[in-house]
Amino acid sequence: MRGVKLRRLLVIASVSGIALMLTGCSGSNGSTASGCNEIAIASIGPTTGLDNGSGRPPRDAAELAVREYNAKHPDCPVGLLTYDTQGIPENASNLADGIAADTRIVGVVGPTFSGETAAMMPAFEDAGLPVITGSATNPTLSQQGWKTFHRIVGNDATQGPAAAVYITSELGSKRVAVIDDTGLYGKSIGDLTATSLVQLGATVALRTTVDPESVDYSAAVSALIGADADAIYFGGVSAPGARLVRQIRDAGITAPFIGGDGINSGDFVTGSGGAAVGARFTCP
């Protein structure tokens, strides 16, 4: 394992968007006939399930980067191994040990979401496996002492306050409902936004959650009606966000709907049945 960790640390990662260029030729065990190590990168995230729209773009970008790299280095190609978490931390956790133990894998693109990243990082850190995520924005991920965790976007400690500034300054909202989907990402960005709203003089008229596994958000919608909010902030990912905004609009609530980068997905638009028109979101 010491040799595997050293080889992983010697990977040359060049990030442009989410592209990785990896090299590693030697005559050590596990090499091909040409004397080049059999190496691969792992792409991790939801490629099926309700939130696959968030996981497919980074997977596709990794495929493109590997294809372009291999075209220039045919004598020492890099493989790509795709792991589908369906956006569920438990699924990610079950995959982590196998990925960490696979000596072909020298780096990870992903994971997509904060919850699955938190579930997998202990195994990856122990194995010395470098990770680069372009979307897991929970601030605590970079506060665990993990030396192999890297993030190429800003985190929710800036995104939440920025949303609050937009809601109060640009929209002029005074009473804001904050709803999250109970996930690590959703709850964190919801809390950060709510705290910033209060600091900016707004009232958090409602602070509640929705179950991402449920399809009935009538309780949250009823609470919204009673809260008389002039803006709605949602912390969470696309599938529950789409269901929530659809049911809000079906109830006749017209207050602006704002979310974080978790709803920056075609799945949010298509899943809302047209109710996403006019929705806003931040993106770090």
PyMOL commands that set and color helices and strands:
alter all, ss='L'
color gray80, all
select helices_A, chain A and resi 2-9+52-72+89-101+114-127+139-143+156-170+184-199+218-227+238-250+261-263+266-271
alter helices_A, ss='H'
color red, helices_A
select strands_A, chain A and resi 39-45+78-84+105-109+131-133+149-151+175-180+203-209+231-235+257-259+280-281
alter strands_A, ss='S'
color yellow, strands_A
deselect
rebuild
show_as cartoon
